[in-house]
Amino acid sequence: MFKPLKSASQWILSAISKTIEQAPMDPEEKIRLRHYAVFVVWGVATMSGFAIYNFMVGNLLVGALVFFTGSSLVFGWLLMCHLPMGQIVYRVNGFLLAGLVLYLLLHGEEDTSKSLWMFTFPLVLFFLTGKKEGMVWSLGLLFFALFLLYFPIPGFKPHHYTPAFVIRLVIVYLFITTVTFWFEFFREQYRRGLAEEHQKQQHATLGTQQNGDVSVRQAHRQLLTIFDSVDAHVYVVDVATHQILYMNQNMKEVFGTDMEGQLCWQAFRRSSLPCDDCTISRLVNTGGELEETVVWEGYNPISKRWYSNIDRMITWPDQRSVKLQIAFDITEKKQWEAKTDKRDTL
């Protein structure tokens, strides 16, 4: 019984991890997306149970609101895995969650259990939006909730809470908000410290390489000089991030700009997703070892030219594995072949 559940869980986790790796965002945002995936799994599980309970006891509107909010979490996560719109999704989910907890607070029950959902709001919003925006969201929800309790909307009578309960609710909510703010503050400080330490290590490593491997760097510069002089398109892309590290002069002139630092599929294809025919996966086998050169032909919609492409993996001076592509323009050859094929058919 447990073996199928374990296999299913492993398959789900593997699918989630693979989907996140293919998401069109930088590595730091992918980390946040992984954390958001954990929140979605936890949130959907608890919200599903709460929604089912409310459906069973006849609270259809509460059950529908909870179900809709949980579904929006899943939809938002899937949307971010395919489109670079993280902050928009986080804020939309913030509005939906705010609406849910406000309704539960105002609807209320004799045991006041529904009001406790309000305490989850700071935990979620600080994580999704950061300490500054999270504080604005959290305090804004509290002020709006108190306003609606004492100045209700015409036609809607909120649940009556005793003054003592409201005071306890505000104190606990502010305590959770403060603790969450400091947690997010120290988390950002810790992350910034790690980034600075990593940067220092990189500088130290680069300094050592510059002092000890001058000949290697000179050879690298000479190679780039040769690339700039050839009558072909040459570019280098980081296989982990798809960031363009180098474009030769010929390619810059054809595309009209230097696109180093951009994502290759956005720069060369104007696409929002990695190319379906990307050769990076073919250049590295399942064991992580480099494969042989991949030669292929393709049409570029930006330059409107056909190219014969030669792709292979090389090691960049900072020891990163990168993809080198040398592309020769074969548009005239393709046009000649098309004319020949047309003449043969006639």
Kinemage of the C-alpha trace (Angstrom):
@kinemage 1
@onewidth
@group {chain A} dominant
@subgroup {mainchain}
@vectorlist {calphas} color= white
{ca met a 1} P 0.000 0.000 0.000
{ca phe a 2} L 2.763 2.430 0.965
{ca lys a 3} L 4.982 1.552 -2.001
{ca pro a 4} L 2.566 2.956 -4.659
{ca leu a 5} L 2.104 6.100 -2.555
{ca lys a 6} L 5.874 6.510 -2.271
{ca ser a 7} L 6.331 6.007 -6.019
{ca ala a 8} L 3.557 8.493 -6.797
{ca ser a 9} L 5.065 11.068 -4.403
{ca gln a 10} L 8.501 10.672 -5.984
{ca trp a 11} L 7.018 11.074 -9.464
{ca ile a 12} L 5.143 14.233 -8.427
{ca leu a 13} L 8.238 15.761 -6.795
{ca ser a 14} L 10.335 14.907 -9.858
{ca ala a 15} L 7.752 16.478 -12.190
{ca ile a 16} L 7.590 19.636 -10.049
{ca ser a 17} L 11.390 19.924 -9.954
{ca lys a 18} L 11.679 19.421 -13.716
{ca thr a 19} L 8.976 22.008 -14.402
{ca ile a 20} L 10.704 24.578 -12.182
{ca glu a 21} L 14.070 23.999 -13.888
{ca gln a 22} L 12.488 24.863 -17.243
{ca ala a 23} L 10.787 28.019 -15.903
{ca pro a 24} L 11.816 31.291 -17.694
{ca met a 25} L 13.400 33.046 -14.686
{ca asp a 26} L 16.753 33.596 -13.010
{ca pro a 27} L 18.141 31.098 -10.443
{ca glu a 28} L 17.121 33.214 -7.417
{ca glu a 29} L 13.501 33.376 -8.580
{ca lys a 30} L 13.561 29.613 -9.177
{ca ile a 31} L 14.447 29.143 -5.501
{ca arg a 32} L 11.442 31.277 -4.523
{ca leu a 33} L 9.285 29.278 -6.963
{ca arg a 34} L 10.395 26.029 -5.267
{ca his a 35} L 9.390 27.450 -1.896
{ca tyr a 36} L 6.116 28.624 -3.401
{ca ala a 37} L 5.502 25.072 -4.685
{ca val a 38} L 5.837 23.768 -1.107
{ca phe a 39} L 3.379 26.428 0.038
{ca val a 40} L 0.945 25.466 -2.746
{ca val a 41} L 1.067 21.764 -1.809
{ca trp a 42} L 0.540 22.562 1.880
{ca gly a 43} L -2.093 25.216 1.199
{ca val a 44} L -4.119 23.123 -1.244
{ca ala a 45} L -4.108 20.159 1.152
{ca thr a 46} L -5.419 22.191 4.098
{ca met a 47} L -7.829 24.261 2.002
{ca ser a 48} L -9.255 21.143 0.357
{ca gly a 49} L -10.049 19.625 3.749
{ca phe a 50} L -11.577 22.879 4.973
{ca ala a 51} L -13.640 23.268 1.773
{ca ile a 52} L -14.943 19.681 1.949
{ca tyr a 53} L -15.926 20.184 5.593
{ca asn a 54} L -17.887 23.353 4.756
{ca phe a 55} L -19.627 21.666 1.829
{ca met a 56} L -20.648 18.799 4.128
{ca val a 57} L -22.094 21.107 6.815
{ca gly a 58} L -23.925 23.250 4.281
{ca asn a 59} L -21.643 26.327 4.154
{ca leu a 60} L -21.576 26.275 0.360
{ca leu a 61} L -20.314 29.838 -0.119
{ca val a 62} L -17.408 29.385 2.306
{ca gly a 63} L -16.526 26.056 0.703
{ca ala a 64} L -16.637 27.596 -2.776
{ca leu a 65} L -14.432 30.554 -1.730
{ca val a 66} L -11.860 28.260 -0.129
{ca phe a 67} L -11.888 25.933 -3.140
{ca phe a 68} L -11.501 28.862 -5.561
{ca thr a 69} L -8.586 30.323 -3.567
{ca gly a 70} L -6.812 26.948 -3.454
{ca ser a 71} L -7.335 26.467 -7.192
{ca ser a 72} L -5.875 29.924 -7.865
{ca leu a 73} L -2.687 28.909 -6.031
{ca val a 74} L -2.225 25.938 -8.349
{ca phe a 75} L -3.085 27.967 -11.458
{ca gly a 76} L -0.701 30.755 -10.411
{ca trp a 77} L 2.142 28.294 -9.884
{ca leu a 78} L 1.597 26.723 -13.309
{ca leu a 79} L 1.445 30.194 -14.878
{ca met a 80} L 4.797 31.215 -13.349
{ca cys a 81} L 6.411 28.008 -14.594
{ca his a 82} L 5.742 29.120 -18.176
{ca leu a 83} L 5.620 32.942 -18.087
{ca pro a 84} L 7.890 35.527 -16.350
{ca met a 85} L 5.156 37.129 -14.231
{ca gly a 86} L 5.976 36.127 -10.644
{ca gln a 87} L 5.116 39.380 -8.833
{ca ile a 88} L 1.769 39.688 -10.645
{ca val a 89} L 0.768 36.170 -9.601
{ca tyr a 90} L 1.928 36.743 -6.007
{ca arg a 91} L -0.149 39.924 -5.714
{ca val a 92} L -3.244 38.393 -7.281
{ca asn a 93} L -2.992 35.495 -4.829
{ca gly a 94} L -2.550 38.079 -2.052
{ca phe a 95} L -5.831 39.769 -3.023
{ca leu a 96} L -7.667 36.426 -3.176
{ca leu a 97} L -6.320 35.308 0.198
{ca ala a 98} L -7.174 38.709 1.722
{ca gly a 99} L -10.731 38.419 0.446
{ca leu a 100} L -11.042 34.902 1.849
{ca val a 101} L -9.770 35.720 5.362
{ca leu a 102} L -11.871 38.906 5.506
{ca tyr a 103} L -15.009 36.986 4.611
{ca leu a 104} L -14.227 34.290 7.185
{ca leu a 105} L -13.586 36.947 9.837
{ca leu a 106} L -16.766 38.892 9.087
{ca his a 107} L -18.888 35.764 8.666
{ca gly a 108} L -17.631 34.333 11.949
{ca glu a 109} L -18.980 31.533 14.129
{ca glu a 110} L -19.831 31.085 17.771
{ca asp a 111} L -16.464 29.461 18.467
{ca thr a 112} L -14.662 32.199 16.419
{ca ser a 113} L -12.569 29.506 14.705
{ca lys a 114} L -12.907 31.020 11.237
{ca ser a 115} L -11.235 34.239 12.383
{ca leu a 116} L -8.037 32.285 13.069
{ca trp a 117} L -7.387 31.997 9.320
{ca met a 118} L -6.435 35.673 9.460
{ca phe a 119} L -3.200 34.749 11.245
{ca thr a 120} L -1.957 32.913 8.118
{ca phe a 121} L -2.017 36.095 6.024
{ca pro a 122} L 1.259 37.718 7.245
{ca leu a 123} L 3.094 34.387 6.972
{ca val a 124} L 2.105 34.039 3.329
{ca leu a 125} L 2.461 37.642 2.142
{ca phe a 126} L 5.867 38.306 3.723
{ca phe a 127} L 7.174 35.208 2.009
{ca leu a 128} L 5.656 36.036 -1.374
{ca thr a 129} L 6.381 39.782 -1.570
{ca gly a 130} L 9.264 40.487 0.833
{ca lys a 131} L 9.471 42.376 4.126
{ca lys a 132} L 8.472 45.867 2.936
{ca glu a 133} L 5.522 45.000 0.751
{ca gly a 134} L 4.531 42.213 3.137
{ca met a 135} L 4.274 44.749 5.980
{ca val a 136} L 2.031 46.991 3.846
{ca trp a 137} L -0.230 44.063 2.955
{ca ser a 138} L -0.425 42.778 6.539
{ca leu a 139} L -1.176 46.129 8.208
{ca gly a 140} L -3.546 47.084 5.410
{ca leu a 141} L -5.571 43.898 5.954
{ca leu a 142} L -5.749 44.532 9.715
{ca phe a 143} L -6.935 48.137 9.342
{ca phe a 144} L -9.466 47.172 6.664
{ca ala a 145} L -10.788 44.291 8.793
{ca leu a 146} L -11.259 46.562 11.835
{ca phe a 147} L -12.953 49.170 9.662
{ca leu a 148} L -15.428 46.615 8.288
{ca leu a 149} L -16.139 45.248 11.774
{ca tyr a 150} L -17.073 48.647 13.183
{ca phe a 151} L -18.271 50.349 9.986
{ca pro a 152} L -19.955 47.491 8.095
{ca ile a 153} L -21.038 47.571 4.477
{ca pro a 154} L -24.751 48.421 4.107
{ca gly a 155} L -26.782 45.254 3.821
{ca phe a 156} L -24.170 43.026 5.451
{ca lys a 157} L -24.050 42.476 9.187
{ca pro a 158} L -20.689 41.135 10.386
{ca his a 159} L -20.374 38.642 13.206
{ca his a 160} L -20.372 40.256 16.638
{ca tyr a 161} L -17.093 39.851 18.519
{ca thr a 162} L -16.556 40.989 22.074
{ca pro a 163} L -14.108 43.886 22.589
{ca ala a 164} L -11.833 41.562 24.575
{ca phe a 165} L -11.680 39.109 21.666
{ca val a 166} L -10.915 41.886 19.146
{ca ile a 167} L -8.090 43.177 21.366
{ca arg a 168} L -6.595 39.675 21.634
{ca leu a 169} L -6.974 39.195 17.883
{ca val a 170} L -5.136 42.448 17.121
{ca ile a 171} L -2.340 41.735 19.627
{ca val a 172} L -1.711 38.222 18.302
{ca tyr a 173} L -1.929 39.397 14.677
{ca leu a 174} L 0.596 42.205 15.293
{ca phe a 175} L 2.869 39.767 17.129
{ca ile a 176} L 2.803 37.320 14.190
{ca thr a 177} L 3.366 40.210 11.752
{ca thr a 178} L 6.361 41.488 13.755
{ca val a 179} L 7.945 38.049 14.114
{ca thr a 180} L 7.419 37.322 10.411
{ca phe a 181} L 8.916 40.709 9.471
{ca trp a 182} L 12.067 40.018 11.477
{ca phe a 183} L 12.283 36.489 10.114
{ca glu a 184} L 12.103 37.826 6.555
{ca phe a 185} L 14.581 40.598 7.441
{ca phe a 186} L 17.172 38.134 8.790
{ca arg a 187} L 16.517 35.763 5.900
{ca glu a 188} L 17.317 38.544 3.427
{ca gln a 189} L 20.390 39.532 5.450
{ca tyr a 190} L 21.585 35.930 5.497
{ca arg a 191} L 20.974 35.540 1.759
{ca arg a 192} L 22.770 38.831 1.063
{ca gly a 193} L 25.690 37.703 3.218
{ca leu a 194} L 25.921 34.424 1.321
{ca ala a 195} L 25.845 36.302 -1.989
{ca glu a 196} L 28.610 38.677 -0.841
{ca glu a 197} L 30.718 35.777 0.418
{ca his a 198} L 30.170 33.955 -2.849
{ca gln a 199} L 31.160 37.076 -4.760
{ca lys a 200} L 34.321 37.432 -2.659
{ca gln a 201} L 35.213 33.826 -3.341
{ca gln a 202} L 34.626 34.375 -7.024
{ca his a 203} L 36.860 37.442 -7.009
{ca ala a 204} L 39.534 35.528 -5.098
{ca thr a 205} L 39.277 32.636 -7.527
{ca leu a 206} L 39.402 34.967 -10.514
{ca gly a 207} L 42.372 36.780 -8.986
{ca thr a 208} L 44.216 33.491 -8.554
{ca gln a 209} L 43.415 32.459 -12.066
{ca gln a 210} L 44.536 35.812 -13.420
{ca asn a 211} L 47.864 35.532 -11.601
{ca gly a 212} L 48.463 31.845 -12.330
{ca asp a 213} L 46.773 31.346 -15.705
{ca val a 214} L 47.693 34.423 -17.707
{ca ser a 215} L 48.475 32.341 -20.752
{ca val a 216} L 45.014 30.740 -20.678
{ca arg a 217} L 43.304 34.138 -20.606
{ca gln a 218} L 45.498 35.428 -23.386
{ca ala a 219} L 44.580 32.391 -25.468
{ca his a 220} L 40.901 33.036 -24.671
{ca arg a 221} L 41.142 36.651 -25.846
{ca gln a 222} L 42.932 35.579 -28.997
{ca leu a 223} L 40.197 33.025 -29.664
{ca leu a 224} L 37.496 35.695 -29.312
{ca thr a 225} L 39.463 37.926 -31.675
{ca ile a 226} L 39.459 35.108 -34.233
{ca phe a 227} L 35.723 34.601 -33.752
{ca asp a 228} L 35.144 38.321 -34.382
{ca ser a 229} L 36.955 38.059 -37.715
{ca val a 230} L 35.203 34.990 -39.187
{ca asp a 231} L 32.327 35.296 -41.677
{ca ala a 232} L 29.880 33.346 -39.504
{ca his a 233} L 27.700 33.781 -36.448
{ca val a 234} L 29.437 32.703 -33.240
{ca tyr a 235} L 27.901 32.864 -29.790
{ca val a 236} L 28.395 31.272 -26.370
{ca val a 237} L 25.576 30.559 -23.887
{ca asp a 238} L 25.622 29.352 -20.266
{ca val a 239} L 23.947 25.919 -20.305
{ca ala a 240} L 22.592 26.359 -16.757
{ca thr a 241} L 20.932 29.775 -17.181
{ca his a 242} L 20.689 30.136 -20.991
{ca gln a 243} L 22.369 33.543 -20.610
{ca ile a 244} L 24.333 34.788 -23.621
{ca leu a 245} L 27.979 35.204 -22.621
{ca tyr a 246} L 29.442 36.188 -25.984
{ca met a 247} L 28.404 37.237 -29.512
{ca asn a 248} L 30.917 37.819 -32.273
{ca gln a 249} L 31.000 41.044 -34.299
{ca asn a 250} L 29.335 39.533 -37.359
{ca met a 251} L 26.341 38.413 -35.293
{ca lys a 252} L 25.982 41.795 -33.569
{ca glu a 253} L 25.858 43.528 -36.953
{ca val a 254} L 23.196 41.157 -38.348
{ca phe a 255} L 20.958 41.377 -35.262
{ca gly a 256} L 21.616 45.104 -34.892
{ca thr a 257} L 22.651 45.055 -31.229
{ca asp a 258} L 24.828 43.403 -28.595
{ca met a 259} L 22.569 40.963 -26.706
{ca glu a 260} L 25.143 39.598 -24.269
{ca gly a 261} L 23.541 39.032 -20.874
{ca gln a 262} L 20.090 38.275 -22.300
{ca leu a 263} L 18.410 34.863 -22.436
{ca cys a 264} L 19.131 33.163 -25.729
{ca trp a 265} L 15.550 32.158 -26.568
{ca gln a 266} L 14.307 35.700 -25.908
{ca ala a 267} L 17.127 37.402 -27.816
{ca phe a 268} L 17.355 35.119 -30.863
{ca arg a 269} L 13.749 33.924 -31.132
{ca arg a 270} L 11.622 36.551 -29.322
{ca ser a 271} L 10.142 33.598 -27.418
{ca ser a 272} L 8.943 33.355 -23.819
{ca leu a 273} L 10.042 29.719 -23.472
{ca pro a 274} L 13.182 27.683 -24.283
{ca cys a 275} L 13.335 26.488 -27.884
{ca asp a 276} L 11.825 23.078 -28.635
{ca asp a 277} L 14.884 22.156 -30.725
{ca cys a 278} L 17.464 23.338 -28.138
{ca thr a 279} L 20.585 21.186 -28.456
{ca ile a 280} L 21.874 21.644 -24.889
{ca ser a 281} L 20.200 18.432 -23.730
{ca arg a 282} L 21.840 16.593 -26.650
{ca leu a 283} L 25.291 17.927 -25.828
{ca val a 284} L 25.317 16.448 -22.302
{ca asn a 285} L 24.379 12.803 -21.676
{ca thr a 286} L 22.467 11.474 -18.676
{ca gly a 287} L 25.728 10.874 -16.809
{ca gly a 288} L 26.692 14.537 -17.082
{ca glu a 289} L 29.472 13.804 -19.598
{ca leu a 290} L 29.984 15.889 -22.730
{ca glu a 291} L 28.780 14.417 -26.008
{ca glu a 292} L 30.188 14.977 -29.475
{ca thr a 293} L 29.443 17.939 -31.734
{ca val a 294} L 25.855 18.400 -32.930
{ca val a 295} L 25.419 19.643 -36.516
{ca trp a 296} L 22.003 20.825 -37.658
{ca glu a 297} L 20.227 23.296 -39.926
{ca gly a 298} L 17.602 25.831 -38.877
{ca tyr a 299} L 15.744 28.996 -39.837
{ca asn a 300} L 15.989 32.136 -37.661
{ca pro a 301} L 12.777 34.229 -37.628
{ca ile a 302} L 14.624 37.388 -36.526
{ca ser a 303} L 17.308 37.542 -39.234
{ca lys a 304} L 15.053 35.621 -41.665
{ca arg a 305} L 18.026 33.518 -42.759
{ca trp a 306} L 18.851 29.806 -42.885
{ca tyr a 307} L 21.944 28.559 -41.007
{ca ser a 308} L 24.036 25.432 -40.767
{ca asn a 309} L 24.835 25.232 -37.047
{ca ile a 310} L 27.725 23.490 -35.327
{ca asp a 311} L 27.174 23.124 -31.568
{ca arg a 312} L 29.496 21.729 -28.934
{ca met a 313} L 30.255 22.087 -25.241
{ca ile a 314} L 33.385 23.923 -24.100
{ca thr a 315} L 34.724 25.180 -20.758
{ca trp a 316} L 34.615 28.951 -20.180
{ca pro a 317} L 37.531 30.658 -18.352
{ca asp a 318} L 35.539 30.651 -15.074
{ca gln a 319} L 35.171 26.839 -15.433
{ca arg a 320} L 31.516 26.973 -16.433
{ca ser a 321} L 30.266 24.500 -19.013
{ca val a 322} L 28.953 26.537 -21.944
{ca lys a 323} L 27.559 25.864 -25.401
{ca leu a 324} L 29.504 27.235 -28.365
{ca gln a 325} L 27.612 27.612 -31.643
{ca ile a 326} L 29.140 28.506 -35.000
{ca ala a 327} L 26.456 29.186 -37.604
{ca phe a 328} L 27.098 29.554 -41.341
{ca asp a 329} L 24.558 31.354 -43.519
{ca ile a 330} L 23.158 28.880 -46.084
{ca thr a 331} L 20.172 30.934 -47.218
{ca glu a 332} L 21.344 31.086 -50.843
{ca lys a 333} L 21.891 27.335 -50.835
{ca lys a 334} L 18.371 26.782 -49.509
{ca gln a 335} L 16.917 29.115 -52.153
{ca trp a 336} L 18.834 27.295 -54.896
{ca glu a 337} L 17.622 23.910 -53.612
{ca ala a 338} L 14.038 25.197 -53.573
{ca lys a 339} L 14.342 26.417 -57.180
{ca thr a 340} L 15.902 23.089 -58.218
{ca asp a 341} L 13.167 21.074 -56.530
{ca lys a 342} L 10.514 23.231 -58.190
{ca arg a 343} L 12.157 22.795 -61.606
{ca asp a 344} L 12.409 19.017 -61.133
{ca thr a 345} L 8.717 18.766 -60.280
{ca leu a 346} L 7.868 20.622 -63.490
